[in-house]
Amino acid sequence: QVRGLCGTFTWRQEDDFTTPGGDVAPDVTAFASTYRVGGDCPPPLPLQPCGDGHTDTAACAVLHGAAFQ
């Protein structure tokens, strides 16, 4: 019965991008855009996953740190 930016908690990754309308978004940018409240908020930038050769190690270090284990 949980749905939103934190996922569905069904342990099925394929439905974690469920939109407020009940559809499953094809990617993280499309998913995040469905939760925009107003036109004043710019669309999200395309996100790059950690571990795919990207150099933003400070952000990835936080995500891979103890707080998220």
PDB file as gemmi writes it, atoms N, CA and C in Angstrom:
CRYST1    1.000    1.000    1.000  90.00  90.00  90.00 P 1                      
ATOM      1  N   GLN A   1       0.816  -1.200   0.000  1.00  0.00           N  
ATOM      2  CA  GLN A   1       0.000   0.000   0.000  1.00  0.00           C  
ATOM      3  C   GLN A   1       0.855   1.258   0.000  1.00  0.00           C  
ATOM      4  N   VAL A   2       2.180   1.103  -0.031  1.00  0.00           N  
ATOM      5  CA  VAL A   2       3.076   2.249  -0.050  1.00  0.00           C  
ATOM      6  C   VAL A   2       3.463   2.536  -1.494  1.00  0.00           C  
ATOM      7  N   ARG A   3       3.504   3.821  -1.844  1.00  0.00           N  
ATOM      8  CA  ARG A   3       3.887   4.208  -3.191  1.00  0.00           C  
ATOM      9  C   ARG A   3       4.437   5.619  -3.129  1.00  0.00           C  
ATOM     10  N   GLY A   4       5.451   5.920  -3.932  1.00  0.00           N  
ATOM     11  CA  GLY A   4       5.999   7.263  -3.960  1.00  0.00           C  
ATOM     12  C   GLY A   4       7.457   7.264  -4.319  1.00  0.00           C  
ATOM     13  N   LEU A   5       8.126   8.356  -4.003  1.00  0.00           N  
ATOM     14  CA  LEU A   5       9.528   8.523  -4.373  1.00  0.00           C  
ATOM     15  C   LEU A   5      10.444   7.506  -3.715  1.00  0.00           C  
ATOM     16  N   CYS A   6      10.012   6.886  -2.642  1.00  0.00           N  
ATOM     17  CA  CYS A   6      10.845   5.882  -1.966  1.00  0.00           C  
ATOM     18  C   CYS A   6      10.533   4.458  -2.427  1.00  0.00           C  
ATOM     19  N   GLY A   7       9.685   4.283  -3.410  1.00  0.00           N  
ATOM     20  CA  GLY A   7       9.388   2.953  -3.929  1.00  0.00           C  
ATOM     21  C   GLY A   7       8.098   2.387  -3.381  1.00  0.00           C  
ATOM     22  N   THR A   8       7.903   1.100  -3.606  1.00  0.00           N  
ATOM     23  CA  THR A   8       6.650   0.438  -3.234  1.00  0.00           C  
ATOM     24  C   THR A   8       6.790  -0.545  -2.078  1.00  0.00           C  
ATOM     25  N   PHE A   9       8.017  -0.889  -1.721  1.00  0.00           N  
ATOM     26  CA  PHE A   9       8.292  -1.837  -0.643  1.00  0.00           C  
ATOM     27  C   PHE A   9       7.667  -3.204  -0.888  1.00  0.00           C  
ATOM     28  N   THR A  10       7.633  -3.621  -2.148  1.00  0.00           N  
ATOM     29  CA  THR A  10       7.141  -4.954  -2.484  1.00  0.00           C  
ATOM     30  C   THR A  10       8.308  -5.893  -2.768  1.00  0.00           C  
ATOM     31  N   TRP A  11       9.525  -5.367  -2.703  1.00  0.00           N  
ATOM     32  CA  TRP A  11      10.744  -6.111  -3.010  1.00  0.00           C  
ATOM     33  C   TRP A  11      10.821  -6.511  -4.482  1.00  0.00           C  
ATOM     34  N   ARG A  12       9.988  -5.893  -5.322  1.00  0.00           N  
ATOM     35  CA  ARG A  12      10.045  -6.109  -6.772  1.00  0.00           C  
ATOM     36  C   ARG A  12      10.521  -4.809  -7.404  1.00  0.00           C  
ATOM     37  N   GLN A  13      11.729  -4.787  -7.902  1.00  0.00           N  
ATOM     38  CA  GLN A  13      12.318  -3.562  -8.441  1.00  0.00           C  
ATOM     39  C   GLN A  13      11.525  -3.007  -9.624  1.00  0.00           C  
ATOM     40  N   GLU A  14      10.856  -3.878 -10.378  1.00  0.00           N  
ATOM     41  CA  GLU A  14      10.155  -3.422 -11.572  1.00  0.00           C  
ATOM     42  C   GLU A  14       8.977  -2.498 -11.284  1.00  0.00           C  
ATOM     43  N   ASP A  15       8.461  -2.463 -10.057  1.00  0.00           N  
ATOM     44  CA  ASP A  15       7.351  -1.551  -9.769  1.00  0.00           C  
ATOM     45  C   ASP A  15       7.748  -0.382  -8.864  1.00  0.00           C  
ATOM     46  N   ASP A  16       9.033  -0.191  -8.631  1.00  0.00           N  
ATOM     47  CA  ASP A  16       9.473   0.917  -7.786  1.00  0.00           C  
ATOM     48  C   ASP A  16       9.251   2.282  -8.427  1.00  0.00           C  
ATOM     49  N   PHE A  17       9.122   2.359  -9.750  1.00  0.00           N  
ATOM     50  CA  PHE A  17       8.884   3.634 -10.425  1.00  0.00           C  
ATOM     51  C   PHE A  17       7.400   3.837 -10.715  1.00  0.00           C  
ATOM     52  N   THR A  18       6.526   3.384  -9.815  1.00  0.00           N  
ATOM     53  CA  THR A  18       5.090   3.565  -9.989  1.00  0.00           C  
ATOM     54  C   THR A  18       4.731   5.032  -9.774  1.00  0.00           C  
ATOM     55  N   THR A  19       4.049   5.611 -10.748  1.00  0.00           N  
ATOM     56  CA  THR A  19       3.691   7.033 -10.711  1.00  0.00           C  
ATOM     57  C   THR A  19       2.430   7.247  -9.876  1.00  0.00           C  
ATOM     58  N   PRO A  20       2.102   8.495  -9.552  1.00  0.00           N  
ATOM     59  CA  PRO A  20       0.862   8.757  -8.812  1.00  0.00           C  
ATOM     60  C   PRO A  20      -0.382   8.237  -9.542  1.00  0.00           C  
ATOM     61  N   GLY A  21      -0.316   8.132 -10.871  1.00  0.00           N  
ATOM     62  CA  GLY A  21      -1.445   7.626 -11.637  1.00  0.00           C  
ATOM     63  C   GLY A  21      -1.515   6.114 -11.721  1.00  0.00           C  
ATOM     64  N   GLY A  22      -0.522   5.415 -11.146  1.00  0.00           N  
ATOM     65  CA  GLY A  22      -0.519   3.962 -11.132  1.00  0.00           C  
ATOM     66  C   GLY A  22       0.253   3.311 -12.262  1.00  0.00           C  
ATOM     67  N   ASP A  23       0.803   4.116 -13.181  1.00  0.00           N  
ATOM     68  CA  ASP A  23       1.626   3.576 -14.260  1.00  0.00           C  
ATOM     69  C   ASP A  23       3.053   3.378 -13.758  1.00  0.00           C  
ATOM     70  N   VAL A  24       3.844   2.619 -14.494  1.00  0.00           N  
ATOM     71  CA  VAL A  24       5.260   2.451 -14.162  1.00  0.00           C  
ATOM     72  C   VAL A  24       6.072   3.258 -15.166  1.00  0.00           C  
ATOM     73  N   ALA A  25       6.843   4.223 -14.675  1.00  0.00           N  
ATOM     74  CA  ALA A  25       7.664   5.087 -15.538  1.00  0.00           C  
ATOM     75  C   ALA A  25       8.845   4.300 -16.093  1.00  0.00           C  
ATOM     76  N   PRO A  26       9.293   4.640 -17.305  1.00  0.00           N  
ATOM     77  CA  PRO A  26      10.373   3.888 -17.941  1.00  0.00           C  
ATOM     78  C   PRO A  26      11.760   4.158 -17.374  1.00  0.00           C  
ATOM     79  N   ASP A  27      11.940   5.309 -16.701  1.00  0.00           N  
ATOM     80  CA  ASP A  27      13.259   5.630 -16.145  1.00  0.00           C  
ATOM     81  C   ASP A  27      13.099   6.610 -14.984  1.00  0.00           C  
ATOM     82  N   VAL A  28      14.205   6.866 -14.288  1.00  0.00           N  
ATOM     83  CA  VAL A  28      14.157   7.680 -13.071  1.00  0.00           C  
ATOM     84  C   VAL A  28      13.763   9.124 -13.360  1.00  0.00           C  
ATOM     85  N   THR A  29      14.194   9.695 -14.486  1.00  0.00           N  
ATOM     86  CA  THR A  29      13.852  11.080 -14.800  1.00  0.00           C  
ATOM     87  C   THR A  29      12.358  11.222 -15.059  1.00  0.00           C  
ATOM     88  N   ALA A  30      11.784  10.320 -15.830  1.00  0.00           N  
ATOM     89  CA  ALA A  30      10.340  10.352 -16.091  1.00  0.00           C  
ATOM     90  C   ALA A  30       9.566  10.146 -14.794  1.00  0.00           C  
ATOM     91  N   PHE A  31      10.051   9.254 -13.944  1.00  0.00           N  
ATOM     92  CA  PHE A  31       9.403   8.982 -12.658  1.00  0.00           C  
ATOM     93  C   PHE A  31       9.401  10.218 -11.770  1.00  0.00           C  
ATOM     94  N   ALA A  32      10.563  10.850 -11.617  1.00  0.00           N  
ATOM     95  CA  ALA A  32      10.665  12.037 -10.766  1.00  0.00           C  
ATOM     96  C   ALA A  32       9.793  13.170 -11.294  1.00  0.00           C  
ATOM     97  N   SER A  33       9.688  13.297 -12.610  1.00  0.00           N  
ATOM     98  CA  SER A  33       8.880  14.360 -13.205  1.00  0.00           C  
ATOM     99  C   SER A  33       7.401  14.218 -12.860  1.00  0.00           C  
ATOM    100  N   THR A  34       6.922  13.011 -12.627  1.00  0.00           N  
ATOM    101  CA  THR A  34       5.503  12.825 -12.311  1.00  0.00           C  
ATOM    102  C   THR A  34       5.151  13.355 -10.927  1.00  0.00           C  
ATOM    103  N   TYR A  35       6.146  13.592 -10.082  1.00  0.00           N  
ATOM    104  CA  TYR A  35       5.907  14.102  -8.738  1.00  0.00           C  
ATOM    105  C   TYR A  35       6.155  15.604  -8.623  1.00  0.00           C  
ATOM    106  N   ARG A  36       6.411  16.289  -9.736  1.00  0.00           N  
ATOM    107  CA  ARG A  36       6.576  17.741  -9.713  1.00  0.00           C  
ATOM    108  C   ARG A  36       5.248  18.375  -9.350  1.00  0.00           C  
ATOM    109  N   VAL A  37       5.293  19.376  -8.474  1.00  0.00           N  
ATOM    110  CA  VAL A  37       4.076  19.996  -7.984  1.00  0.00           C  
ATOM    111  C   VAL A  37       3.643  21.169  -8.851  1.00  0.00           C  
ATOM    112  N   GLY A  38       4.594  21.961  -9.291  1.00  0.00           N  
ATOM    113  CA  GLY A  38       4.215  23.149 -10.049  1.00  0.00           C  
ATOM    114  C   GLY A  38       5.170  23.443 -11.178  1.00  0.00           C  
ATOM    115  N   GLY A  39       4.768  24.362 -12.031  1.00  0.00           N  
ATOM    116  CA  GLY A  39       5.591  24.745 -13.166  1.00  0.00           C  
ATOM    117  C   GLY A  39       6.837  25.530 -12.780  1.00  0.00           C  
ATOM    118  N   ASP A  40       6.888  26.042 -11.545  1.00  0.00           N  
ATOM    119  CA  ASP A  40       8.057  26.807 -11.109  1.00  0.00           C  
ATOM    120  C   ASP A  40       9.263  25.923 -10.844  1.00  0.00           C  
ATOM    121  N   CYS A  41       9.029  24.660 -10.644  1.00  0.00           N  
ATOM    122  CA  CYS A  41      10.105  23.721 -10.346  1.00  0.00           C  
ATOM    123  C   CYS A  41      10.681  23.205 -11.660  1.00  0.00           C  
ATOM    124  N   PRO A  42      11.993  23.362 -11.880  1.00  0.00           N  
ATOM    125  CA  PRO A  42      12.560  22.873 -13.144  1.00  0.00           C  
ATOM    126  C   PRO A  42      12.540  21.352 -13.199  1.00  0.00           C  
ATOM    127  N   PRO A  43      12.510  20.794 -14.409  1.00  0.00           N  
ATOM    128  CA  PRO A  43      12.542  19.331 -14.522  1.00  0.00           C  
ATOM    129  C   PRO A  43      13.864  18.793 -13.985  1.00  0.00           C  
ATOM    130  N   PRO A  44      13.869  17.577 -13.470  1.00  0.00           N  
ATOM    131  CA  PRO A  44      15.109  17.017 -12.923  1.00  0.00           C  
ATOM    132  C   PRO A  44      16.133  16.770 -14.020  1.00  0.00           C  
ATOM    133  N   LEU A  45      17.389  16.897 -13.649  1.00  0.00           N  
ATOM    134  CA  LEU A  45      18.470  16.582 -14.581  1.00  0.00           C  
ATOM    135  C   LEU A  45      18.573  15.077 -14.739  1.00  0.00           C  
ATOM    136  N   PRO A  46      19.041  14.603 -15.861  1.00  0.00           N  
ATOM    137  CA  PRO A  46      19.251  13.147 -15.979  1.00  0.00           C  
ATOM    138  C   PRO A  46      20.261  12.689 -14.928  1.00  0.00           C  
ATOM    139  N   LEU A  47      19.914  11.667 -14.194  1.00  0.00           N  
ATOM    140  CA  LEU A  47      20.774  11.170 -13.132  1.00  0.00           C  
ATOM    141  C   LEU A  47      21.715  10.102 -13.669  1.00  0.00           C  
ATOM    142  N   GLN A  48      22.932  10.098 -13.164  1.00  0.00           N  
ATOM    143  CA  GLN A  48      23.916   9.103 -13.552  1.00  0.00           C  
ATOM    144  C   GLN A  48      24.123   8.158 -12.370  1.00  0.00           C  
ATOM    145  N   PRO A  49      23.970   6.874 -12.566  1.00  0.00           N  
ATOM    146  CA  PRO A  49      24.130   5.933 -11.455  1.00  0.00           C  
ATOM    147  C   PRO A  49      25.578   5.841 -10.978  1.00  0.00           C  
ATOM    148  N   CYS A  50      25.759   5.582  -9.713  1.00  0.00           N  
ATOM    149  CA  CYS A  50      27.096   5.379  -9.161  1.00  0.00           C  
ATOM    150  C   CYS A  50      27.641   4.045  -9.672  1.00  0.00           C  
ATOM    151  N   GLY A  51      28.935   4.002  -9.895  1.00  0.00           N  
ATOM    152  CA  GLY A  51      29.570   2.753 -10.276  1.00  0.00           C  
ATOM    153  C   GLY A  51      29.632   2.512 -11.764  1.00  0.00           C  
ATOM    154  N   ASP A  52      29.117   3.431 -12.570  1.00  0.00           N  
ATOM    155  CA  ASP A  52      29.175   3.262 -14.014  1.00  0.00           C  
ATOM    156  C   ASP A  52      30.271   4.124 -14.638  1.00  0.00           C  
ATOM    157  N   GLY A  53      31.349   4.341 -13.907  1.00  0.00           N  
ATOM    158  CA  GLY A  53      32.450   5.137 -14.426  1.00  0.00           C  
ATOM    159  C   GLY A  53      32.270   6.631 -14.255  1.00  0.00           C  
ATOM    160  N   HIS A  54      31.269   7.043 -13.484  1.00  0.00           N  
ATOM    161  CA  HIS A  54      31.043   8.465 -13.262  1.00  0.00           C  
ATOM    162  C   HIS A  54      31.932   8.944 -12.122  1.00  0.00           C  
ATOM    163  N   THR A  55      32.293  10.210 -12.161  1.00  0.00           N  
ATOM    164  CA  THR A  55      33.309  10.720 -11.245  1.00  0.00           C  
ATOM    165  C   THR A  55      32.745  11.449 -10.036  1.00  0.00           C  
ATOM    166  N   ASP A  56      31.452  11.499  -9.852  1.00  0.00           N  
ATOM    167  CA  ASP A  56      30.873  12.198  -8.707  1.00  0.00           C  
ATOM    168  C   ASP A  56      30.985  11.320  -7.460  1.00  0.00           C  
ATOM    169  N   THR A  57      32.215  11.108  -7.017  1.00  0.00           N  
ATOM    170  CA  THR A  57      32.455  10.155  -5.939  1.00  0.00           C  
ATOM    171  C   THR A  57      31.941  10.627  -4.588  1.00  0.00           C  
ATOM    172  N   ALA A  58      31.824  11.938  -4.361  1.00  0.00           N  
ATOM    173  CA  ALA A  58      31.331  12.428  -3.075  1.00  0.00           C  
ATOM    174  C   ALA A  58      29.874  12.004  -2.866  1.00  0.00           C  
ATOM    175  N   ALA A  59      29.039  12.195  -3.886  1.00  0.00           N  
ATOM    176  CA  ALA A  59      27.633  11.796  -3.769  1.00  0.00           C  
ATOM    177  C   ALA A  59      27.508  10.283  -3.681  1.00  0.00           C  
ATOM    178  N   CYS A  60      28.293   9.573  -4.465  1.00  0.00           N  
ATOM    179  CA  CYS A  60      28.231   8.112  -4.436  1.00  0.00           C  
ATOM    180  C   CYS A  60      28.731   7.562  -3.108  1.00  0.00           C  
ATOM    181  N   ALA A  61      29.715   8.227  -2.510  1.00  0.00           N  
ATOM    182  CA  ALA A  61      30.229   7.787  -1.213  1.00  0.00           C  
ATOM    183  C   ALA A  61      29.139   7.864  -0.155  1.00  0.00           C  
ATOM    184  N   VAL A  62      28.313   8.893  -0.217  1.00  0.00           N  
ATOM    185  CA  VAL A  62      27.212   9.017   0.741  1.00  0.00           C  
ATOM    186  C   VAL A  62      26.202   7.893   0.523  1.00  0.00           C  
ATOM    187  N   LEU A  63      25.853   7.635  -0.728  1.00  0.00           N  
ATOM    188  CA  LEU A  63      24.874   6.596  -1.026  1.00  0.00           C  
ATOM    189  C   LEU A  63      25.366   5.205  -0.670  1.00  0.00           C  
ATOM    190  N   HIS A  64      26.665   4.988  -0.779  1.00  0.00           N  
ATOM    191  CA  HIS A  64      27.230   3.685  -0.450  1.00  0.00           C  
ATOM    192  C   HIS A  64      27.721   3.618   1.001  1.00  0.00           C  
ATOM    193  N   GLY A  65      27.504   4.690   1.763  1.00  0.00           N  
ATOM    194  CA  GLY A  65      27.969   4.765   3.151  1.00  0.00           C  
ATOM    195  C   GLY A  65      27.084   4.012   4.122  1.00  0.00           C  
ATOM    196  N   ALA A  66      27.451   4.085   5.379  1.00  0.00           N  
ATOM    197  CA  ALA A  66      26.770   3.353   6.446  1.00  0.00           C  
ATOM    198  C   ALA A  66      25.307   3.734   6.617  1.00  0.00           C  
ATOM    199  N   ALA A  67      24.962   4.991   6.325  1.00  0.00           N  
ATOM    200  CA  ALA A  67      23.586   5.440   6.529  1.00  0.00           C  
ATOM    201  C   ALA A  67      22.586   4.688   5.652  1.00  0.00           C  
ATOM    202  N   PHE A  68      23.038   4.187   4.489  1.00  0.00           N  
ATOM    203  CA  PHE A  68      22.141   3.518   3.566  1.00  0.00           C  
ATOM    204  C   PHE A  68      22.361   2.026   3.491  1.00  0.00           C  
ATOM    205  N   GLN A  69      23.099   1.463   4.423  1.00  0.00           N  
ATOM    206  CA  GLN A  69      23.342   0.016   4.408  1.00  0.00           C  
ATOM    207  C   GLN A  69      22.316  -0.715   5.231  1.00  0.00           C  
TER     208      GLN A  69                                                      
END                                                                             
